[in-house]
Amino acid sequence: MMFTNFLLFIAAIGIYSMSSVSESGVFPFPYNLMGVAILLLGFWHFNRVRFYKLRMDLALERISIQQAKKKFASMVDRHGFIALGLFSIEVFMLDIKSSIIRFPGLGSLETFINIVGLGLFVIHLTIIWRWAYTYLNDTFSLGKSSRQYRNSNIKFNMIILLPMILFSILQDFFEIVTPGLLDSINESKIAQVGIFISLTLVFLLLGPMLVTRFWDCKPLEHSEKKERIDAFIKTQRVKFKKVLSWNALGGSLATAGVIGIMYPFRYLMFTPELMRILDENELEGVTCHEVGHVKKNHILYYVLFIFAFTFLGIHIVEWIRALIFPFFLDKISVLSFINYFMQAVFIGGFILYIRFVLGYFMRNFERQADVYCFECGVDPNFLVSSFEKLGGYLGDDGTKSNWHHYNITERIEFLKKCQDSPGESRKHTRKVNRSLALFILILVLIGSWVAYNPADAYLVNAVEMDYLAKIKAKPRSAVLYAQLGTFYSQYNRWKESKVALEKSIELDYEQPDILNELAWMYLTCPDPEILDPQRALELSLDAVNLDEEPHIYDTLAEAYFQNGLYKEAFVTSSKALKLANDNKSYFRKQFEKMREYFYRFRNTMKI
């Protein structure tokens, strides 16, 4: 359940982050709100019925308490995936992000957009927790109250949302304090990579301290069991900042764990239930297992796996898109679908990667941590006994399998096998090392290949050849030249873009959006050889005469501004702001810039 929750939140973040914002929204805001309300009400009823049925099955003794525990855990997981599906509908079909962005005042803040959007996913999960508690708390002792159970679940999963929220706060801070800095960073891949790595390292080092707070961790109280744990740790020459009592989810868990990649940012945690259930020998076996994770550097490998997917996933999706995209250039609706399809591929690929690749290593890392007892001289029967006790406590008959751990029976049998044949533990270590070497080799090979064969280069060449072939067949098509020019500008090929767009308006001058695009290029192009404010003013004046849209007025205002006509820039910018329905914050910034220069230089202007 714990690992599934993490996976669900990571997937929800991916879905929400990669969703695009439509210009005016797919549906009007009231319809979006109504759609979300209907889905939430339906999900509310579905959970009420399902958890009530489980309660009745148990009350009427149709199932045993052990079966009920297993069914409860699997039901919570399944309902979580249903919640993720509903959230996907709300993001992609009901376009909730567009509605959030249009919220007055706060809609321009990334922090607000992300908290409200992902808060909707949390609402779906609170429905699950609410009915789970209502019907099954008296059986499974989920918490002191429904509110406490809900809040403990939210706090437990906040560690997944925390990096995104902190990053959003930083982004909004720099946007307000130094507005141009983020634009400069977005234009530099080196800067983006550097910031990503820096923030990741900071979170890896300082994150454990925050996590222990969200998980209600406190120093483990002094006892004979604590003394036994401390004594064993000293024999292994492993340092932890603290040994903590892990009180997450109302203290209902019976588990242990290590968090943090290095001392003094590393903690060892035991839940109160685990401390209560196990005796001193069994706790030493569990401690040995957790120390094994540290000794074998498993946490560092998990960081590698996340970085690897970030790198591989982005480049593989880019290559799939590059291969598909050129076949649908004439079908705008299909192109939009392809972008959604690529987002689904990335998110689906991430789930499959976690489930199968990371799951494979997690199972084998757990087994490697189990057999660490043979290296440090701890009796493996201590760990076997702890597994048997936990299985009875959790209602697990030893056959329950999952994607991240071998089942209890398999773990016990492997320990006994290693006890009978000492070479088995070394054999497993070699298996893990070979698997890691193969993974790193694949990572290096794919990385080398994409470095010398970038998807963008293939896509640009394929699309360019397609457009040129079409232009050869229809040399008088202003639309084709306009599309080619826009395409060139997306890949910073400014000179080719200028030539294509100029040719387009030569063939058909009455294209306000192309006139505006060309004017904007003459005003803002990074290539100084392209800049031509006077030509931009001519084009933007003609564009406004053809279509009085706010973005066209904004271009004209910028053209006036760059030609030193501050009064005209101020007046035109005010028109753009009045006409704007979307992106008000941008138009207001432009207006304030024009107003500042108008009042600063009005005494020197001829009026």
PLY file of the C-alpha trace (Angstrom):
ply
format ascii 1.0
element vertex 607
property float x
property float y
property float z
element edge 606
property int vertex1
property int vertex2
end_header
0.00 0.00 0.00
2.82 2.40 0.91
4.72 1.90 -2.36
1.51 2.04 -4.40
0.65 5.41 -2.86
4.05 6.78 -3.85
3.58 5.48 -7.39
0.10 7.04 -7.63
1.33 10.45 -6.48
4.30 10.39 -8.84
1.97 9.49 -11.73
-0.48 12.26 -10.74
2.35 14.81 -10.69
3.46 13.62 -14.13
-0.07 13.82 -15.56
-0.66 17.31 -14.20
2.79 18.70 -15.04
2.67 17.55 -18.66
-0.90 18.71 -19.34
-1.17 21.68 -21.68
-3.39 24.72 -21.29
-5.85 25.56 -24.06
-6.38 29.13 -25.15
-9.98 29.36 -24.02
-10.57 26.03 -22.30
-12.14 22.93 -23.80
-15.46 23.67 -22.07
-16.74 26.76 -20.24
-15.75 26.90 -16.58
-19.24 26.04 -15.19
-19.33 22.86 -17.29
-15.83 21.88 -16.13
-16.88 22.42 -12.53
-20.06 20.42 -13.05
-18.09 17.56 -14.67
-15.64 17.40 -11.75
-18.53 17.45 -9.25
-20.28 14.56 -11.03
-17.11 12.46 -11.05
-16.47 13.16 -7.36
-20.05 12.29 -6.38
-19.90 9.08 -8.40
-16.57 8.15 -6.79
-18.00 8.96 -3.35
-20.92 6.57 -3.89
-18.68 3.87 -5.39
-16.37 3.86 -2.35
-19.29 3.90 0.11
-20.82 0.81 -1.53
-17.56 -1.12 -1.91
-16.27 -0.62 1.65
-19.74 -1.30 3.08
-19.81 -4.61 1.17
-16.41 -5.58 2.62
-17.68 -4.72 6.11
-20.78 -6.90 5.61
-18.74 -9.81 4.19
-16.65 -9.75 7.36
-19.63 -9.28 9.72
-21.50 -12.20 8.14
-18.30 -14.31 8.28
-18.19 -14.81 4.53
-14.46 -14.11 4.80
-11.92 -14.43 7.60
-10.16 -11.51 9.27
-6.93 -12.41 7.42
-8.78 -12.44 4.08
-10.43 -9.15 4.98
-7.03 -7.53 5.65
-5.70 -8.66 2.27
-8.88 -7.58 0.49
-8.85 -4.21 2.26
-5.26 -3.49 1.18
-5.89 -4.50 -2.43
-9.16 -2.52 -2.52
-7.46 0.67 -1.32
-4.80 0.22 -4.02
-7.35 -0.45 -6.79
-9.49 2.52 -5.78
-6.34 4.65 -5.85
-5.75 3.73 -9.47
-9.40 4.52 -10.27
-8.86 7.92 -8.62
-5.83 8.44 -10.88
-7.97 7.60 -13.94
-10.64 10.10 -12.89
-7.98 12.73 -12.27
-6.65 12.12 -15.80
-10.14 12.76 -17.20
-10.39 15.98 -15.21
-6.97 17.15 -16.40
-7.15 16.24 -20.09
-10.89 16.32 -20.87
-12.25 18.85 -18.40
-9.08 20.96 -18.65
-8.94 21.91 -14.98
-5.56 23.59 -15.33
-7.04 26.20 -17.71
-9.78 26.93 -15.17
-7.23 27.30 -12.35
-5.00 29.61 -14.40
-7.96 31.91 -15.02
-8.51 32.39 -11.29
-8.23 36.16 -10.60
-4.98 37.29 -9.02
-3.52 33.91 -8.10
-3.80 32.14 -11.46
-0.37 33.35 -12.57
1.41 31.72 -9.61
2.85 28.23 -10.21
2.49 27.43 -6.51
-1.24 28.13 -6.59
-1.73 26.24 -9.87
0.07 23.14 -8.59
-1.42 23.08 -5.09
-5.00 23.48 -6.34
-4.57 21.03 -9.24
-2.89 18.27 -7.23
-5.21 19.08 -4.33
-8.02 17.77 -6.53
-6.25 14.41 -6.73
-5.86 14.40 -2.95
-9.62 15.00 -2.63
-10.23 11.77 -4.57
-7.97 9.91 -2.17
-9.65 11.44 0.91
-12.93 9.93 -0.32
-11.27 6.50 -0.22
-9.83 7.12 3.25
-13.13 8.50 4.53
-15.19 5.40 3.69
-12.38 3.01 4.58
-12.32 4.51 8.06
-16.12 4.70 8.41
-16.74 1.01 7.78
-13.51 -0.70 8.82
-11.85 1.28 11.59
-13.40 -0.83 14.33
-11.85 -3.91 12.68
-8.42 -2.64 11.64
-7.85 0.25 14.12
-7.01 2.79 11.42
-6.84 5.81 13.73
-8.41 7.78 16.55
-10.77 9.65 14.20
-11.62 9.94 10.52
-9.94 13.34 10.43
-6.77 12.01 12.05
-6.65 9.07 9.61
-7.11 11.40 6.64
-4.51 13.91 7.82
-1.97 11.20 8.60
-2.35 9.81 5.06
-1.91 13.27 3.54
1.18 13.98 5.66
2.61 10.56 4.79
2.36 11.24 1.05
3.41 14.88 1.22
7.04 13.88 0.75
6.22 13.15 -2.92
4.53 16.53 -3.43
7.06 18.49 -1.38
9.81 18.86 -4.05
7.31 20.12 -6.61
5.75 22.60 -4.19
9.15 23.91 -3.05
10.28 24.26 -6.66
7.05 26.16 -7.49
7.65 28.54 -4.59
11.20 29.21 -5.82
9.93 29.73 -9.36
7.31 32.26 -8.23
9.86 34.02 -6.02
12.34 34.52 -8.86
9.54 35.48 -11.26
8.54 38.30 -8.92
12.02 39.42 -7.83
13.97 38.92 -11.08
11.44 38.45 -13.91
14.02 37.96 -16.67
16.09 35.32 -14.89
13.75 32.38 -15.56
13.56 33.23 -19.26
17.36 33.18 -19.44
17.47 29.84 -17.65
14.84 28.35 -19.98
16.97 29.31 -22.97
20.02 27.46 -21.61
19.98 23.67 -21.31
23.20 23.77 -19.30
21.60 26.13 -16.78
18.49 23.93 -16.57
20.55 20.79 -15.97
22.73 22.58 -13.40
19.74 23.86 -11.45
17.99 20.46 -11.61
21.06 18.66 -10.26
21.65 21.31 -7.58
18.07 21.23 -6.32
18.05 17.44 -6.38
21.25 17.25 -4.32
19.91 19.78 -1.82
16.69 17.80 -1.44
18.56 14.49 -1.12
20.65 15.93 1.70
18.06 18.04 3.51
14.92 16.15 2.48
15.25 13.40 5.12
15.01 16.00 7.87
11.73 17.31 6.41
10.44 13.80 5.76
10.94 12.74 9.37
8.83 15.71 10.43
5.98 14.88 8.05
6.11 11.26 9.19
5.79 12.27 12.86
9.14 10.73 13.78
10.47 11.08 17.32
13.61 9.76 19.01
13.17 6.10 19.90
12.62 5.83 23.65
15.31 4.19 25.73
14.71 0.49 26.36
16.52 -2.84 26.27
15.39 -3.24 22.68
16.84 0.18 21.79
20.13 -0.75 23.49
20.32 -3.94 21.42
19.72 -1.96 18.20
22.38 0.64 19.11
24.89 -2.05 20.04
24.50 -3.83 16.73
24.83 -0.57 14.74
28.14 0.15 16.48
29.54 -3.22 15.47
28.82 -2.42 11.80
30.55 0.96 11.78
27.50 2.62 10.28
26.36 6.04 11.43
22.82 7.36 11.67
21.87 10.84 12.72
19.18 9.35 14.96
17.27 6.13 15.53
13.63 7.22 15.36
10.17 6.03 16.25
8.25 6.20 12.97
4.68 7.25 13.83
3.31 7.79 10.30
-0.31 6.86 9.49
-1.26 7.02 13.13
1.32 4.43 14.07
-0.61 1.72 12.20
2.37 0.48 10.16
4.57 -2.42 11.24
7.82 -1.81 9.38
11.30 -0.27 9.52
13.33 1.77 7.07
16.38 3.87 6.32
16.14 7.35 4.84
19.05 9.53 3.69
22.06 8.80 1.50
24.82 9.75 3.97
25.57 10.74 7.55
24.60 13.19 9.11
21.49 13.20 6.89
20.63 9.53 7.40
18.05 8.15 9.85
17.01 4.65 10.95
13.28 4.31 11.71
11.14 1.70 13.48
7.36 1.95 13.81
5.86 1.50 17.31
3.92 -1.57 16.14
7.11 -3.26 14.97
8.84 -2.49 18.26
5.86 -3.95 20.13
5.51 -7.13 18.06
9.14 -8.22 17.76
11.53 -9.32 20.49
15.17 -8.20 20.83
16.61 -10.95 18.61
14.07 -10.30 15.86
14.71 -6.55 16.01
18.42 -7.23 15.62
17.61 -9.24 12.50
15.53 -6.34 11.11
18.28 -3.85 11.98
20.78 -6.06 10.18
18.54 -5.98 7.11
18.34 -2.15 7.16
22.11 -1.82 7.69
22.52 -4.15 4.70
20.74 -1.57 2.53
23.25 1.06 3.66
26.30 -1.18 3.24
25.24 -2.16 -0.29
24.52 1.49 -1.28
20.96 0.69 -2.35
19.68 4.21 -1.68
22.30 5.69 -4.03
21.24 3.22 -6.71
17.62 4.31 -6.33
18.73 7.89 -7.03
20.52 6.60 -10.14
17.35 4.83 -11.32
15.29 8.02 -11.03
17.90 10.10 -12.86
18.18 7.37 -15.50
14.48 7.41 -16.26
14.41 11.21 -16.41
17.19 11.07 -19.00
16.08 8.00 -20.95
12.34 8.73 -20.83
12.64 12.24 -22.23
14.94 11.20 -25.08
12.99 8.07 -26.01
9.71 10.02 -26.10
11.37 12.72 -28.20
12.50 10.06 -30.69
9.04 8.46 -30.87
7.54 11.89 -31.47
10.17 12.69 -34.11
9.35 9.47 -35.97
5.57 9.97 -35.86
5.20 13.75 -36.19
6.18 14.24 -39.87
3.38 11.95 -41.07
0.63 14.20 -39.68
1.77 17.72 -40.49
-1.44 18.52 -42.42
-3.74 17.27 -39.66
-3.79 19.83 -36.85
-6.26 17.85 -34.73
-4.08 14.74 -35.05
-0.98 16.73 -34.07
-2.73 17.79 -30.87
-3.63 14.16 -30.23
0.02 13.14 -30.80
1.14 15.54 -28.09
-1.34 14.00 -25.65
-0.27 10.54 -26.82
3.38 11.36 -26.10
2.45 12.55 -22.62
0.58 9.29 -22.05
3.59 7.33 -23.36
5.91 9.13 -20.94
3.63 8.61 -17.92
2.82 5.02 -18.92
6.50 4.35 -19.52
7.32 5.70 -16.09
4.77 3.42 -14.42
6.09 0.40 -16.34
9.67 1.38 -15.53
8.84 1.61 -11.82
6.81 -1.59 -11.91
9.27 -3.81 -13.81
12.77 -2.28 -13.87
12.80 -0.66 -10.46
10.61 -3.46 -9.10
13.19 -6.05 -10.24
16.01 -4.23 -8.46
13.91 -3.56 -5.35
13.09 -7.25 -4.94
16.71 -8.24 -5.38
18.00 -5.42 -3.18
15.64 -6.60 -0.43
16.96 -10.14 -0.82
20.54 -8.84 -0.76
19.75 -6.97 2.48
18.22 -10.16 3.89
21.37 -12.20 3.28
23.62 -9.50 4.76
23.13 -11.39 8.03
25.58 -14.02 6.74
28.25 -11.33 6.26
27.91 -9.78 9.71
27.34 -12.94 11.73
23.71 -12.41 12.75
21.64 -15.56 13.11
19.33 -15.69 10.02
16.67 -17.30 12.21
16.20 -13.89 13.87
15.00 -12.52 10.51
12.98 -15.66 9.72
11.16 -15.34 13.03
10.41 -11.66 12.38
8.94 -12.51 8.96
6.69 -15.18 10.47
5.44 -12.83 13.19
4.78 -10.00 10.72
2.97 -12.36 8.39
0.61 -13.36 11.19
0.10 -9.74 12.25
-0.65 -8.56 8.71
-2.86 -11.53 7.82
-0.33 -12.62 5.21
-0.15 -16.39 4.73
3.24 -16.02 3.06
1.98 -16.38 -0.52
0.99 -12.75 -1.09
3.25 -11.36 -3.82
3.88 -7.78 -4.86
6.05 -5.94 -7.34
8.66 -4.62 -4.88
9.26 -7.53 -2.43
9.42 -11.28 -2.67
6.67 -12.82 -0.56
7.38 -13.98 2.99
7.62 -17.66 2.07
10.14 -16.93 -0.71
12.25 -14.78 1.59
12.30 -17.41 4.35
13.08 -20.23 1.92
15.95 -18.27 0.39
17.46 -17.56 3.81
17.29 -21.26 4.67
18.79 -22.12 1.28
21.72 -19.77 1.97
22.08 -21.26 5.43
22.39 -24.75 3.93
24.56 -23.58 0.99
26.76 -20.61 2.00
27.67 -19.91 -1.62
24.07 -18.93 -2.48
24.34 -15.50 -0.84
27.51 -14.69 -2.80
25.81 -15.99 -5.94
22.93 -13.56 -5.38
25.37 -10.68 -4.85
26.99 -11.50 -8.20
23.54 -11.54 -9.81
22.78 -8.06 -8.44
26.16 -6.72 -9.56
25.74 -8.16 -13.07
22.25 -6.65 -13.31
23.55 -3.24 -12.23
26.44 -3.44 -14.71
24.03 -4.33 -17.52
21.70 -1.47 -16.56
24.56 1.06 -16.51
25.90 -0.29 -19.84
22.48 0.13 -21.46
22.25 3.63 -19.99
25.67 4.58 -21.39
24.93 3.08 -24.82
21.58 4.84 -25.17
23.07 8.07 -23.82
25.93 7.93 -26.32
23.55 7.18 -29.18
21.15 10.06 -28.44
24.10 12.42 -27.92
25.27 11.80 -31.50
21.76 11.35 -32.95
19.51 14.01 -31.37
15.81 13.58 -32.09
15.39 17.29 -32.82
17.89 17.13 -35.68
16.06 14.19 -37.27
12.66 15.85 -36.78
13.78 19.20 -38.19
15.30 17.54 -41.25
12.25 15.33 -41.87
9.74 18.15 -41.48
11.85 20.56 -43.52
12.10 18.07 -46.39
8.34 17.51 -46.24
7.55 21.23 -46.40
10.05 21.85 -49.19
8.55 19.01 -51.22
5.06 20.45 -50.76
6.26 23.94 -51.64
7.87 22.55 -54.78
4.49 21.13 -55.77
2.64 24.34 -54.76
5.13 27.21 -55.11
2.42 29.89 -54.73
1.09 28.64 -51.38
1.39 31.39 -48.78
0.15 28.99 -46.09
2.97 26.49 -46.69
5.62 29.23 -46.51
4.01 30.54 -43.31
4.03 27.07 -41.73
7.65 26.54 -42.76
8.66 29.91 -41.32
6.91 29.20 -38.03
8.57 25.78 -37.90
12.04 27.28 -38.46
11.48 29.81 -35.66
10.58 27.03 -33.20
14.09 25.62 -33.71
15.87 29.02 -33.67
16.66 29.00 -37.39
15.92 32.68 -37.58
17.31 33.55 -41.01
15.42 30.74 -42.76
12.29 31.70 -40.78
12.58 35.32 -41.89
12.92 34.36 -45.55
9.95 31.97 -45.43
7.64 34.39 -43.58
8.55 37.29 -45.88
7.78 35.06 -48.87
4.43 34.14 -47.32
3.29 37.77 -46.96
4.65 38.51 -50.42
2.23 35.91 -51.80
-0.66 36.95 -49.50
-0.22 40.10 -47.48
-3.56 39.91 -45.65
-2.44 37.44 -42.99
-2.58 39.34 -39.67
-1.09 36.52 -37.58
1.86 36.06 -39.95
2.44 39.82 -40.12
2.38 39.86 -36.32
4.72 36.86 -36.04
7.23 38.43 -38.41
7.01 41.78 -36.61
7.63 40.08 -33.27
10.69 38.35 -34.71
12.10 41.69 -35.90
11.61 43.02 -32.35
12.79 40.16 -30.15
14.96 37.82 -32.22
18.11 36.65 -30.36
20.07 37.09 -33.60
20.95 40.83 -33.76
21.27 40.66 -37.56
17.53 39.97 -37.80
16.38 42.84 -35.57
14.59 45.63 -37.47
12.24 47.73 -35.28
11.23 50.02 -38.14
10.13 47.12 -40.35
8.35 45.63 -37.32
6.38 48.86 -36.87
5.21 48.78 -40.50
4.10 45.17 -40.27
2.36 45.49 -36.89
0.41 48.57 -38.03
-0.88 46.59 -41.01
-1.65 43.60 -38.79
-3.77 45.73 -36.40
-5.72 47.14 -39.37
-6.60 43.57 -40.36
-7.36 42.11 -36.89
-7.65 43.94 -33.56
-6.54 41.18 -31.23
-4.76 41.90 -27.90
-1.56 40.04 -28.86
-1.37 42.05 -32.10
-1.84 45.33 -30.22
0.88 44.17 -27.83
3.29 43.69 -30.75
2.43 47.15 -32.08
3.02 48.64 -28.62
6.44 46.98 -28.45
7.25 48.27 -31.94
6.33 51.83 -30.94
8.41 51.39 -27.77
11.53 50.22 -29.60
11.19 53.10 -32.06
11.12 55.60 -29.19
7.43 56.47 -29.60
6.56 56.11 -25.92
3.22 57.89 -25.97
1.93 55.69 -28.80
3.36 52.62 -27.03
1.52 53.58 -23.80
-1.82 54.16 -25.54
-1.58 50.97 -27.62
-0.54 48.86 -24.65
-3.59 50.08 -22.71
-5.79 48.86 -25.59
-4.08 45.45 -25.49
-4.70 45.19 -21.74
-8.39 46.12 -22.10
-8.92 43.53 -24.82
-7.05 40.72 -23.07
-9.10 37.94 -21.53
-6.21 35.56 -20.90
-2.68 36.01 -19.58
-3.62 39.31 -17.96
-0.44 39.38 -15.87
1.74 39.56 -19.01
-0.27 42.37 -20.59
-0.28 44.27 -17.31
3.54 44.04 -17.10
3.82 45.35 -20.65
1.41 48.19 -19.87
3.35 49.17 -16.73
6.60 49.21 -18.71
5.10 51.49 -21.38
3.53 53.77 -18.77
6.83 54.12 -16.91
8.69 55.23 -20.04
5.87 57.51 -21.14
5.88 59.43 -17.84
9.68 59.42 -17.67
10.17 60.96 -21.12
6.93 62.86 -21.77
8.56 66.24 -21.13
11.01 65.59 -23.99
8.35 64.34 -26.46
6.46 66.42 -28.94
2.76 66.19 -28.12
0 1
1 2
2 3
3 4
4 5
5 6
6 7
7 8
8 9
9 10
10 11
11 12
12 13
13 14
14 15
15 16
16 17
17 18
18 19
19 20
20 21
21 22
22 23
23 24
24 25
25 26
26 27
27 28
28 29
29 30
30 31
31 32
32 33
33 34
34 35
35 36
36 37
37 38
38 39
39 40
40 41
41 42
42 43
43 44
44 45
45 46
46 47
47 48
48 49
49 50
50 51
51 52
52 53
53 54
54 55
55 56
56 57
57 58
58 59
59 60
60 61
61 62
62 63
63 64
64 65
65 66
66 67
67 68
68 69
69 70
70 71
71 72
72 73
73 74
74 75
75 76
76 77
77 78
78 79
79 80
80 81
81 82
82 83
83 84
84 85
85 86
86 87
87 88
88 89
89 90
90 91
91 92
92 93
93 94
94 95
95 96
96 97
97 98
98 99
99 100
100 101
101 102
102 103
103 104
104 105
105 106
106 107
107 108
108 109
109 110
110 111
111 112
112 113
113 114
114 115
115 116
116 117
117 118
118 119
119 120
120 121
121 122
122 123
123 124
124 125
125 126
126 127
127 128
128 129
129 130
130 131
131 132
132 133
133 134
134 135
135 136
136 137
137 138
138 139
139 140
140 141
141 142
142 143
143 144
144 145
145 146
146 147
147 148
148 149
149 150
150 151
151 152
152 153
153 154
154 155
155 156
156 157
157 158
158 159
159 160
160 161
161 162
162 163
163 164
164 165
165 166
166 167
167 168
168 169
169 170
170 171
171 172
172 173
173 174
174 175
175 176
176 177
177 178
178 179
179 180
180 181
181 182
182 183
183 184
184 185
185 186
186 187
187 188
188 189
189 190
190 191
191 192
192 193
193 194
194 195
195 196
196 197
197 198
198 199
199 200
200 201
201 202
202 203
203 204
204 205
205 206
206 207
207 208
208 209
209 210
210 211
211 212
212 213
213 214
214 215
215 216
216 217
217 218
218 219
219 220
220 221
221 222
222 223
223 224
224 225
225 226
226 227
227 228
228 229
229 230
230 231
231 232
232 233
233 234
234 235
235 236
236 237
237 238
238 239
239 240
240 241
241 242
242 243
243 244
244 245
245 246
246 247
247 248
248 249
249 250
250 251
251 252
252 253
253 254
254 255
255 256
256 257
257 258
258 259
259 260
260 261
261 262
262 263
263 264
264 265
265 266
266 267
267 268
268 269
269 270
270 271
271 272
272 273
273 274
274 275
275 276
276 277
277 278
278 279
279 280
280 281
281 282
282 283
283 284
284 285
285 286
286 287
287 288
288 289
289 290
290 291
291 292
292 293
293 294
294 295
295 296
296 297
297 298
298 299
299 300
300 301
301 302
302 303
303 304
304 305
305 306
306 307
307 308
308 309
309 310
310 311
311 312
312 313
313 314
314 315
315 316
316 317
317 318
318 319
319 320
320 321
321 322
322 323
323 324
324 325
325 326
326 327
327 328
328 329
329 330
330 331
331 332
332 333
333 334
334 335
335 336
336 337
337 338
338 339
339 340
340 341
341 342
342 343
343 344
344 345
345 346
346 347
347 348
348 349
349 350
350 351
351 352
352 353
353 354
354 355
355 356
356 357
357 358
358 359
359 360
360 361
361 362
362 363
363 364
364 365
365 366
366 367
367 368
368 369
369 370
370 371
371 372
372 373
373 374
374 375
375 376
376 377
377 378
378 379
379 380
380 381
381 382
382 383
383 384
384 385
385 386
386 387
387 388
388 389
389 390
390 391
391 392
392 393
393 394
394 395
395 396
396 397
397 398
398 399
399 400
400 401
401 402
402 403
403 404
404 405
405 406
406 407
407 408
408 409
409 410
410 411
411 412
412 413
413 414
414 415
415 416
416 417
417 418
418 419
419 420
420 421
421 422
422 423
423 424
424 425
425 426
426 427
427 428
428 429
429 430
430 431
431 432
432 433
433 434
434 435
435 436
436 437
437 438
438 439
439 440
440 441
441 442
442 443
443 444
444 445
445 446
446 447
447 448
448 449
449 450
450 451
451 452
452 453
453 454
454 455
455 456
456 457
457 458
458 459
459 460
460 461
461 462
462 463
463 464
464 465
465 466
466 467
467 468
468 469
469 470
470 471
471 472
472 473
473 474
474 475
475 476
476 477
477 478
478 479
479 480
480 481
481 482
482 483
483 484
484 485
485 486
486 487
487 488
488 489
489 490
490 491
491 492
492 493
493 494
494 495
495 496
496 497
497 498
498 499
499 500
500 501
501 502
502 503
503 504
504 505
505 506
506 507
507 508
508 509
509 510
510 511
511 512
512 513
513 514
514 515
515 516
516 517
517 518
518 519
519 520
520 521
521 522
522 523
523 524
524 525
525 526
526 527
527 528
528 529
529 530
530 531
531 532
532 533
533 534
534 535
535 536
536 537
537 538
538 539
539 540
540 541
541 542
542 543
543 544
544 545
545 546
546 547
547 548
548 549
549 550
550 551
551 552
552 553
553 554
554 555
555 556
556 557
557 558
558 559
559 560
560 561
561 562
562 563
563 564
564 565
565 566
566 567
567 568
568 569
569 570
570 571
571 572
572 573
573 574
574 575
575 576
576 577
577 578
578 579
579 580
580 581
581 582
582 583
583 584
584 585
585 586
586 587
587 588
588 589
589 590
590 591
591 592
592 593
593 594
594 595
595 596
596 597
597 598
598 599
599 600
600 601
601 602
602 603
603 604
604 605
605 606
